[in-house]
Amino acid sequence: MLKKKHYLALGTVALVVLLIFSLPQRATSRLKLAVGSLFLPLFGLLNTAQQLPGNAADVVMPRRALLKEVGDLRNENQQLRFQTMQAAAAARENDQLRTLLGWQRQVPWQLKLGNVVMRDPANWWRTLQIDLGSRDGIRENLPVLTPDGLVGRISAVGLTRSQVVLLGDPNCRVSGLVADPAHDVGVISAGGPLDYSLLDLTYLSGNADVKPGENVLTSGQGGIFPRGIPIGQIVDSRTVEFGLYTEARVKLAVDLGGLEQVWVMVNPQLNP
């Protein structure tokens, strides 16, 4: 009985083969195409399964390498923002500087990245410490900033750490320039005790017409900070001393309370 089934199956196969060979050439080609299309997805799936481990090995990166790449991209982005900041400062004074005797060409800012390593809770809004020191080329009075604007200056230097005195501290006075047609200049000093992000711009001329929203930049006067670093924006203004001076409140561009990293400018070029 079993052999009879074998003979029947063999006969059926032989009959199918004879039918295929007896078909016209066009029909034979279509039949091959139909059979191939049935097995092609299986071959593609098998090939994909074989390549999957290799592709997965290429895509998956160690977490440490991924974090390093993210950090490098963040630092590169901040460097580009500093270049944009400096270019904007140069453009604002370009026409005027071309006419001044003794003008020096601006050189690119040289910046070193420092991490905030300590803050005194009792003096949170006044000072902080960073992990850069004299061995890194840091010295007193170098400007400290972020891509958003000015932070303060180096006030003390150790071998591996330095102290930064922040804007708003009485020991960190800055000459501020209002980016208005009159280019009014005043002094940035401590503001009220309730909001440390608001500082006073004092000693503006009595006829200064500063308006809310106008930008305040470093003026380059005073011997520490180069010209053109953003400080903040005018909030409001008032006359004092019976109209002899004008004072304005300035909203800082940098959140001094949330600093984790800062940049130290190691080659500040001051106005001649």
WOKA-V482754 format. One record per helix or strand of 2 or more residues. SS is the DSSP state (a for helix, b for strand). FROM is the first residue (numbers start at 1). TO is the last residue. If there is no record, write none. Layout:
BEGIN
{{SS FROM TO} {SS FROM TO}}
END
This chain:
BEGIN
{{a 2 22} {a 25 59} {a 63 98} {b 111 118} {a 121 123} {b 127 130} {a 134 136} {b 143 146} {b 149 157} {b 162 166} {b 174 178} {b 185 189} {b 198 205} {b 215 218} {b 230 240} {b 245 252} {a 256 258} {b 261 265}}
END
